[in-house]
Amino acid sequence: MADLSWPEFEQVELRVGTIIDAKPFPEARNPSYILQLDFGPEIGTRQSSAQITDLYSPEDLVGRQVMAVTNFPPKQIGPIMSACLVTGFHRDDNSVVLAVPDAEVPNGTRLA
């Protein structure tokens, strides 16, 4: 992988959002959820598809803060338009552990 310059890294908007709704996404190729995330008044609510069904149920996700990239262009994923990328880490079994803040922060806060 190529090294990034600091100005290139600064272009990536990694922000905290709270999951306000999570439901199954049966039309997805791989098991996924459709998430609605609140990124605060500046950014608002965004939708995303997330392949996180191995470790999380929809009930576990609502109210959870997560890190997401908010400045990718929207992407059509089956019948939904994804407007942010929820981040996480793959384990050896290919399940995804969400990237989350260690303590609550205001929605929309950008990674420092």
N, C-alpha and C positions, 0 to 999 in steps of 0.2 A: 504494500500500500504506500502511496505517495504521502509525504509530509504535507501538512496544511500550513499556510502562513497564518499569522494572527488575524490579519484582515479577513481572510477566508473563513476562519472559525467564527469571527464576530458576526458574519452574515447568517449563521444558523440560529434561529430563535427557538431555544429550548425553554419551555414555559410550564408552570404548574397549572393543572386544571383539576377540577373535581368532577368525578363521574356522577351524573345526575340521573342517568337511565342506562340500563344494559339489558339487551334481549338477544335471544338466539338469532342467528343469521343462517337459516336453513339453505338458502340459495348459494352460499359461498362454496367454493371448491374444497376448501379445507375447513374443519370445524372452527367457527368464529362467532363472535358477538358483534352486534351493532351497539356502539357506545355513543352517548350524548355527553359532552364535557362542557363545563362552565369555566371559561377562562377570564371571568371578570368583565367589568363594563367596557374596557378598551377593546377587547377582542370579541367578547360575547360567547355564544354557545357554538360549538363545532361538533360534527359527527365524524366517527371513525369506525373502521372495521378492525377487529383485533383477534388474532389467533391465540387466545389465552384460555381456552376451554379446559385444558388439562389440569390446571391448578386453581381455577376460580369459577364460581357460579355467579350468575347475574346478581343474586342477592348479596354475595360477598363484595361485589364491586361498587355498588351504589354508595356514595358518600366518601369513597377513597380518593385521595389526591394522587396524581400520577404526573410524570414528566412526558411532554409531547413536543414534537417539532410542529410549530404553527405557521411556518412560512414556506412550506412546499405548496405547489399549485394543487388545486383540488384534483382528485383522481376517481374516475368511475370504477367501482368494484361491483360487478354484477348490477343489481338494480339500485344501488345506493351511490351517492357521491361522498367520498371521504375527503375531509377538509383539514385533517391533521394526522400526524403519525405518533401513536402511543409507543413509548420506548420500553424495552425490557432486555433481559439477558437469557440466552438459550442455555439450558442445562444439558448434560450428556444425553438424556433421554429425549431431547429436542423440545421439551416443555419450556414455556417462557415465564420467567419471574419478572414482574413489573418493576420498572425503575421508579422509585417513590422518594419524596423528601423524608428526612428523618423526623421532622416536626412540622406541624401545620404552618403554612405560609399563605398569604393572600393569593387568590386565584389570579393568574396572569403574570405572576412574578417570573422574571427571566432568570435563567441560570447565570450566576455571577462568575 
